[in-house]
Amino acid sequence: MKGLLLLSSIILLLFFASLSHASDFRRRASQPLEEELYKTEEDIKAEIIFGRSLSARILGRYPIIKDKRLTEYITLIGKAIAQYAGRPEIEFHFGILDTDTINAFSTPGGYIFITKGALKFAEDEAELAGVLGHEIAHVVERHIVKEINLRAPDESPLTGFASLIAGATGTAEAVFTAFVDRAYEILFERGYKIEDELSSDRLSTGLLKLSGYDPEGLMRFLKRLNDKGMVKEIKGTHPGIEERLKSLQRFMEENHLSGEEKNRGKERFYEKTGRN
Amino acid sequence: MFLRIAIILLLVLTPLSSFGAHLYVQSIKAPLLSEPRLGAPQIAEPQRGEVLEVIEKKDNWYLVKYKELKGWVSRLLVDIKPPKEKVSVLEETGQKLEEGARKRASAYVTAASARGLMEERSRLSDRYRVNFEDLEWIEAIKISDLEASRFLEEGLRK
């Protein structure tokens, strides 16, 4: 009798201990709980709708180059590396902005833009993939969504992002427009937080490695920008290039990526971009 | 009596206690590595949707068990939930145009009508120009995951 009671007690204790462990694990595995707010299908749709509005503003500033063959090439590179980015629910779209400025942008929901200037500045496919990967990383990590704290203006029972889009009131309209304004300011005036830039650089380098490109692609592109004194082109929107280069170098060393076989895709890059 | 209770508790609670210690591969492939660093030798390559059993977590890496093999996988490639299908607001918009602008009577508006509503608001902004025509041009370019994978394999063989 006593033995059975003891056995039952041990089982119960083991169960509650393991439940606590499982709960703790789920919390750690899913990253900050805050992120869960953005994971319902309605939230993802809202993210795309928000990203479309922001993208339309970018394209109001710089029109797209309607070269289908070249855009398909950029899209193939971008989609190929995005397959390793861990957000399979996002359909990424890519476009080339008609400006000689060297820069790239992204908006929530998977819209990625590279300028004609940045495309010309790249020397091979791995560099181009590195620049696209950096922007893909901003989308995957939801940097804009988190920075502007995109939430509903009230205590709506709907999840934050979706309720904002679903709102049909004048307040919701004003809040939506204000959020798009703030996101636009991040892209063209304030820039991302430096930690978001460093994180996107690391993730992009990881994407290059996972997809089989030269992992130094992004680092080579940034280093050349720095060496040629062209940093001012991206300074406002992508701050701290020297810190970024140091951080990337450290990441390469920690992950033993230096001295990797160099798959730069130079031949195809020259062919597709019409260079000699 | 107590024996029965003990057996029932053992049968019911033990499987529940291990719930949550699994991760699903989200990326198209997720290299299982011998050490928690990207340059480490690859042991196996689980595909999207496959399940990994977690043994330990260290910074941005999980030590996992996969088909009797143990190795490290980056946290960026896995999630506690199975991978989702692609989410789109574009198809619904097309459907809406065909069916007319019917509104749902629920608390949600459909993604498509919400999209239309919000884009209308965005167009009303007097501070910025907007260009949805160019946006729709890039959205019309369709590349499948399979095409992207083939492109990667072909190019990197050169």
Interface residues (C-beta under 8 A of the other chain):
Chain A: M1 L4 L5 L7 S8 I11 L12 L14 F15 S18 L19 A22 S23 F25 R26 R28 A29 S30 Q31 K39 E41 E42 I44 K45 A46 I48 I49 F50 R52 S53 S55 A56 R57 L59 G60 R61 P63 I64 K66 K68 T71 E72 T75 L76 I77 K79 A80 Q83 Y84 A85 G86 R87 P88 E89 I90 E91 H93 F94 G95 Y111 E125 V140 L158 A162 I165 A166 A168 E173 F176 T177 V180 D181 Y184 L203 G206 K209 L210 S211 G212 Y213 P215 E254 N255 H256 L257 E260 N263 G265 E267 R268
Chain B: F2 L3 I5 A6 L9 L10 L13 T14 L16 S17 S18 F19 G20 A21 L23 Q26 S27 I28 K29 P31 R37 L38 G39 A40 R48 V54 K57 Y62 S74 R75 L76 L77 V78 D79 I80 K81 P83 K84 E85 K86 V87 S88 V89 A107 Y108 V109 A111 A114 R115 L117 M118 E119 R121 S122 L124 S125 R127 Y128 R129 V130 N131 F132 D134 L135 W137 I138 E139 I141 I143 D145 E147 A148 S149 F151 L152 G155 L156 K158
